[in-house]
Amino acid sequence: MTIDPQDLLERLIACPSITPDEAGALALLEAELTALGFSVTRLRFSGDGSYPVDNLFATRGNSGRRLLFAGHTDVVPPGDLALWSADPFTPRLADGRLYGRGAADMKSGIAAFVAACAAIPSEAGTIQLAITNDEEADAVNGTDKLCAWMKQQGHGFDFAIVGEPSSAEALGDSIKIGRRGSFSGQVTVAGTQGHVAYPHKANNPLPVLAAIATALSSETLDAGTAHFPASNLELTTIDVGNPVSNVIPASGSLRFNIRYNDGWTPQTLADWVRARIATVDARGCTLDFSISGVPSLSFLSPLSADVETLSASIEALTGRRPEYSTGGGTSDARFIAQYGPVVECGLVGPSMHKADEHIALDDLTGLTEIYRHFMAGFFGAVR
């Protein structure tokens, strides 16, 4: 059985799977994978302060090396429809490109991998797919819980590929071997409200808040590590909720985000933040620091023989050897990395999350062939 990745991608785009509604995308994949001989399990996770999410796990083979492919069918909302040339969920072909929400991020990766699996004999080894519909939003009841369930069921893996867009300018020019972590926090300074004409009867929290903002943003976290750029802290907002100019506010707060490399953990970052705050004179105000949400962990996969096999496949098919990147934001690979080595390998993604999101059809064909070529080497190699 063969699968046309373009046809599959068009049908996936036609499913308006805005987080967390899978809108038929998982059912579509279940039917395709079942026809390819995969055993498919649908899993619905809920709780932990987030919405319920439908997920899919598929496996074929029960011996040999174990390869995991992971991805997400959910997409961000299309935004202002007036900015689109056509309906975002009606796939459109023009000038060798396929348009539609999710075309780049990342239904193309899923279509390419499923099509590649169709070309691999079922006796080659064990192939697993972990697909969620909750990567673009909370990411609470998706890949994180799906990976935990996989471990409980004994579904380990030797290597994993996430089909997120990883190429920078051309297909295969970059793969991601790691990601920076993300750590967000809030600092609140409480003083005493009063009239600006009688400052001695108040205690203005804003000078203290400003000093904390300076203390946090003026200190270099690090100079980078072997595979990561320097960590960076960015102030994202300072708020007092004061609509008038003749009142000293009672309190104010600031929020920040740190994108950090493998030299840090959430705990060491929290300690660093507290130490920087401690350098500021509180001037009688009350200071409170809290971590916002659950920090995303940084990860770095080892430069193994499997990474080399993938790199060699890309070079053989594109003529270029990929660079190893750790840039960009976070992805579900951070959850998978807790269980085994993982890289991200996908298309060029400059149009993702934009109006008229699109991919080049030649890139979709090329990515399918990269996956197929890699799997032939992965399962045929002797370790």
Secondary structure as GFF3:
##gff-version 3
##sequence-region A 1 383
A	DSSP	alpha_helix	5	13	.	.	.	ID=ss1
A	DSSP	alpha_helix	25	35	.	.	.	ID=ss2
A	DSSP	beta_strand	39	47	.	.	.	ID=ss3
A	DSSP	beta_strand	50	60	.	.	.	ID=ss4
A	DSSP	beta_strand	66	72	.	.	.	ID=ss5
A	DSSP	three_ten_helix	81	83	.	.	.	ID=ss6
A	DSSP	beta_strand	92	94	.	.	.	ID=ss7
A	DSSP	beta_strand	97	99	.	.	.	ID=ss8
A	DSSP	pi_helix	103	107	.	.	.	ID=ss9
A	DSSP	alpha_helix	108	118	.	.	.	ID=ss10
A	DSSP	three_ten_helix	122	124	.	.	.	ID=ss11
A	DSSP	beta_strand	126	132	.	.	.	ID=ss12
A	DSSP	alpha_helix	143	152	.	.	.	ID=ss13
A	DSSP	beta_strand	159	162	.	.	.	ID=ss14
A	DSSP	beta_strand	174	176	.	.	.	ID=ss15
A	DSSP	beta_strand	178	179	.	.	.	ID=ss16
A	DSSP	beta_strand	181	190	.	.	.	ID=ss17
A	DSSP	beta_strand	194	195	.	.	.	ID=ss18
A	DSSP	three_ten_helix	199	201	.	.	.	ID=ss19
A	DSSP	alpha_helix	206	217	.	.	.	ID=ss20
A	DSSP	beta_strand	232	239	.	.	.	ID=ss21
A	DSSP	beta_strand	247	248	.	.	.	ID=ss22
A	DSSP	beta_strand	251	260	.	.	.	ID=ss23
A	DSSP	alpha_helix	266	278	.	.	.	ID=ss24
A	DSSP	beta_strand	286	296	.	.	.	ID=ss25
A	DSSP	beta_strand	299	300	.	.	.	ID=ss26
A	DSSP	alpha_helix	305	318	.	.	.	ID=ss27
A	DSSP	beta_strand	323	325	.	.	.	ID=ss28
A	DSSP	alpha_helix	333	336	.	.	.	ID=ss29
A	DSSP	beta_strand	342	344	.	.	.	ID=ss30
A	DSSP	beta_strand	358	360	.	.	.	ID=ss31
A	DSSP	alpha_helix	361	380	.	.	.	ID=ss32
###
